[in-house]
Amino acid sequence: MAPGRPSLVRHPPAPQINTTLLSVPATIVFASSDHSSDLENSAPDPATDAEPTSGDVVGDGPPEKRDAPAVASFHEFAPAGPPKRLDVFLQEQLPDRTRTFVQRLIDDGYVTLNPRRLVKRALKVSAPMKVSVVIPPPRKVDLTPEDIPIEILFEDQNMAVINKPAGLTVHPSPNEIRGTLVHALLFRLENLSGIGGVERPGIVHRLDKETSGVLLVAKNDFAHNALACQFKERLIHKTYIAIARGEPKAWEGRIDLNLGRSYTHSKKQMGRPDGSGRDAVTDYRILEAFRGYLLVELYPLTGRTHQIRVHLASQHMPVACDKLYGREKAIYLSELADKRRRGDEEPLISRHALHAASICFTHPLTREEMIFSSPLPPDMHHLRKSLEQHRATRSP
């Protein structure tokens, strides 16, 4: 029985990706706009495993400020008054730090209650407790510019729009200190904003290492603040294309499911049907259905860690080749054709099949509405063509 097609979805005023865009060259569209009041702080990307850019710099553990001392600092605080969440209390005691920074200190074990008891963010603290905090020194990272090929869709004195390839990490981390997008930007662009910190210059939002597609970069602090405000106020509209596993229950819909950290896996997020965690909403539309696979267009209304990936998995439609939330690590042509795989066969794709296809925002200086789009990268394009050839196609 064919799945139903509800009319409940109200897509945001973002550019719609039709099937012709999936195989045409990258396009740029300018349209006049009069959104003179749009401003913002920084925000994560719904497909990523990153938090908002906050002015903090990644260290051996939680990030540090650019002007921080080269040694760890130790603090002890005594709560007073009514009980408060630990992360809220510590942010009040460390006013120059972001809440994300404080939460990472807690999660990584740098915050204890006497006598040395590890704690969680939501723990209520009050007198006569004493909270001990260690702020680690910054980790030194070599930010020597590197000649890494990247496609620049647009650039002016204030900002740039990048078409990030899959496999390129956005900024340095403890496990990846070279060969990131930041190193490539330092090589190709004259200036980058400093708000993201020493190790995240210009970075306003992020994409997972395996996610490809459009990404905004700020070249000065004015542009960084303006774009960040648009993200915070949800004035920037993004469209993603995913190839997912499963069969459609509905051709379009809205996934409204709070997200939070997994209780059992340090790198995973999980749905929180009980309403805890942070609100997360994604609209989706299935463009094509194949046997066992789906081509899905997604419109995230919020920007939570791994949002699209967790939301699709919650609907039994995990992103293909998603190693955290999916079914397989690679897809082979022989598998799609229901044949035995050869020993030397190369996979069609071996990264999660998720692409940031377009972004719509207001230019921080000119106030023009700008729309940038990127076609499917070769691996996802070839996977889609192979599905069309070997799996029956159904369209809504």
N, C-alpha and C positions, 0 to 999 in steps of 0.2 A: 504493500500500500504506500503510495507516495506521501512523504511528509507534508504537513500543512505549512502554510505561509502566513503567519500572523502579521497584522499591520500595526503592532504595538510599538515598533521601534521608531524613535525620533532621532535620526542621525544628527550630529553636530554640524554646524555650517562649515564643514571641511570639504576639500576637494574629493570627489568620488573617483575611485579608480575603476575604469571599465576594462574589459578584457583586451582592448587594443593597446592599452598602456603597458601590458605585460610583456610586450615584445618590441617596443619602439624605443628610439634613443631618448636619453634624459631630456626633459623639457623644463623651461623656466617661463613663468607667466607673471606679469606685473599688472596689478589692478589698483586703481585709486581707492583710498580709504580715508575715513575721517575719525579714526579711533584715537583721538588725542588724549584720552584718559587712561590708556592701557599701559600699566607698569607692573613689574614683578620681582620676586626673589627667586632662588634657584630651585629646580625640580628634577626628580629622577625620571627615567624613562620606563614606561610600563613593561618593556620587554627585557629589562636589564636586571642585573643583580647588584645594582649600585644604589646608593643613597644620594640625596641632593648635594650638589657642590655647595660647600658651606664656608669656604675660606680656610678650612683645615687642610693639613698636609699629611699624607699617609706616613706613619712611622712604624716601628717594630711593635705593632699593636695599633691602638687608636692613633689618629693623626695629630700632628702638632702645628702650632702657629709658625709662621715664617721667622718671627723674631724670637723664638723660644730659646732658652738656654740649652747647651749641649749636654746637659746631664738631667737625670730624672728629678722631678720635684715631688715632695711629699706633703700631704695636707690631712688635717683631722678636723672634723666638724661635729658639733654637738647639737642635735635637733632640739627645738623648743616649740611650744605651742601645740596645736592639734596635729594628729598624724598626717603625714604626706607621703605620696609615692616617692621612692628613692630617687628616680631620675628627675622628678620635678624639684625635689629638695636640693639636689646637687647642682642643677642648672641655676637655681637661685644663689647658691654659694659661689658658683663660678660664672659670673655674668658675662664674661668675655668669651665663653665657650657656647657652642650650639648644643641643642638637645641631642642631635645625632651623635656628636662627639661624646657627650656624657654617657649616652646609652651604649656606645661602643666600649667605653672604659669599663662599664658594668659587665657587659657580655664577655669581654676578654679577660676578666678576672683581676682588674686593677682596683676594684672597690671591694672592701671587706668591712664587716662589723667586728668589733673587738669581742671575743678573741679570735681574730683571723677567720671568720666564717664567710664563705662566699655567698653572694646575694643575687637577687634578680631585680629587674627594673621596677616591677610593680610592688615590691615589698614596702609596707607602710613603716616609716621610721618616726620615732618620737623620743622624748626624754625617758630614761637616762642613756639611751644608746649613743655610741660614738662611731662615726663613719670615717674610715681611713681611705684615702685616695692616693694612688701613685700615678703621676702623669709622666709617661716614658719620654725619653729624648727623641728628637726627630731622627729618622733613618736617613743617612746620606745616600742620595741617588744621583747617578751620573746622567745629567740631562744634556749631554752633547747632542746637537742636532744630527739627525740621520736622514740620508737620502732614501726614504721609503716611498714608493709610488702611491700617490693618493689622487683622486679626481676631485678637483675644485669646481663645483657647479656655479658658484658666484663668489665674488670678493669685492669689497670696497674698503674705505678707510676705517669702517666701524666693525665689520663682521665678515664672516665667510660661511658658505654652506658647503659641506663636504659630502661626497658619496662614499661612505666608509665600506671597505670590503670586508667580507667575513674573514675571521681569523686574526683580525687586528685589534688588540686591546686598546681601549681609549686612553688610559693613563697608567703610570707606573704603580705597581703594587708590590708587597713583600715577595711575591712569587714571580714577578715579571718586571724587571727594572730596566730593560732595554727593549728597543724595537716596538714602541707603542705609537699610537696616533700623536701623542704629545711630542715625541721626538721628531716625527715627520712634520708637524706643524711648525716647530722651531726652525726646521730647515727651509721651509717653503714660504712662511709668512714673516713679514718684517716685525710686526707687533702682535702681542697677545695680552689680554686682560690679566691683571694680577690677583683678582678676587678669588680665583680658584686655588690660590696657594702656589708655592714653589713648584710642586709636582703636577699641578693641574691647570697650567696657564691656559686661559681661553675657554675652558670646558664649562659649558652652561648646563648641558644634560648629557646623558650617556646611552650607549647601546651595549649589549652583551658582546663579548669577544666574537661569538659565532653569528651574531645578528648583523646583517648588512643593511645599507641604506642611508638616508639623508640625516645629517647631523649639523646642528648650528654651532658656530664658534665665535666668540666675542674677541675683538681686537683691542678693546679698551674697556675701562671700568664702567663708563657710562652705558655702553652697549650691553655689557654683561648684566648690569642692574636692570636695565629696561627689559631685556629678554627674560631674565629670571622672574620679574614681576608678571610678565605675560603667562609664564608657566604656572606661577602660584595662583593667579586668578583664573586659570584654565581658559585662557584666551588663545592659546596655541593649539591648533587642531592637527592631529597626526593620523595617518591611515597606514595600516600594515597589511601585508599579504602573507598568508601562511599556507603551507601545504600540510594538512593534518591527517591523522589516521581516524578511521571510524566511518559510521554511517549517520546521515543527518536525521535528527528528530524533528527539526524545523529549519526552514530555509533562512530564517533570520530571527534575531532575538536580542535580548539584553541579559547579560550575566552580571548580577548584582550580588557579590560575595566578598565579605571582608577577608583580608589576608593578614597573616602574621607569620612569625618564624616557626619552622617545624620544631616539634618537641624532641624529635629523634635524629634529625639530620642537620648539621650545622650550616650547610649551603642551600638548604631548601626552604621555600615558603609553603604555607598550607592554607587552605580555606578555613574560615572560622564561621560556620553557620550560626553559632551562638551569639554573634554580634560583637565579639571581642576583636582585637586587632584593629586594622585601619580600613576605612571604607574603600571599596574598589569596584568600579563599574566599567564594563566593556560592552559595546554594541557590536554585533557581527552580522555578516551577510554571506551566505554560501553562493559562490559564483558558479562552481561546477562540482558535481559529485561523480566520483569514479568508484569502481568496486574496491571498497576498503580505504579509499582516500578522498579527501575533500580539498578544494581550493577555496580559501576563506578570506574575505576582506574584513578587517577589524578596525574599530574606531574607539580607542581607549578614552574614557572621560576623566579618568584619574591616572596618576603615574606612580604605581607601586612596584616594588621589587618583584620581578618575574610575573607581573600581572597577567599578561596575555597567555603566557605558558601555563600558569596555574589555572586560569579561568577556562581555557580550552580543555585541559585535562579533567577539570571538574565536570565537564559535559561529555566525558568519554570521547573526546576528540583531541587527543594530545598532538602537539606539533610533531611532525615526522622527524625522526632521528634526535629527539630531545633526550639527552643522556640522563637528565635528572627526573623528568616527568613523563617520559615516553616509553616506547616499546622496544626500539632497536637503535643501534649505533650507526648503521649504514643501510642504504637501500641499493640493491643491484638490479640491473636490467633483467637478468635471468629470473629473478624473483617475481618481477611484474609480469613476465611472460609465462610464469608457471613452469619454468624449466630448471634443470639442475645447474647449480652454479659451477663454473670452471674454477680451478684452483688459482689461476692468475687473473681473474676478472677484477677490474677496478670498479669501485662503487660509483653510482650516479651522484650520490651525495653522502657526506659523512659528517655533516654539522646540522644543527636544528634548522629546519626549513622556514625561517622567519625573516621577513624583509621589511624595513621601514620605507614604504613606497612613496609617501608624500608628506609635506609639512606646510602648514599655512600659518603665517604670523604677520605682525605689523613691524615694519622696519623701525629700529630704535630711534633713528634720527629723522628720516623723511616722513614717517608715519604712513607710508604706502603699504597696502596689503600685498604680501608676496607669497607666491605658491611655487614650491620646487618639488619635482618628482624624479624618481629614479626607476628604470625598468628592472624587471627581475634579473638577477645575476645569472651567469651561465649555468651553474649547477641546478638552481631551481627551475630555470627555463627548460633544461634538458629533462628534468624529472617530470615536469608538466607534460611535455611533448610525448614522453614515454608512456605516461599514464593514458593520454589520449589514444595512443596506438594500441596498447595492450589491455587496457581496462575500459569497460563500457562507460560511456559518458552520459550523465544526466544533468540537465540544466533546469533551474527553477522556472 
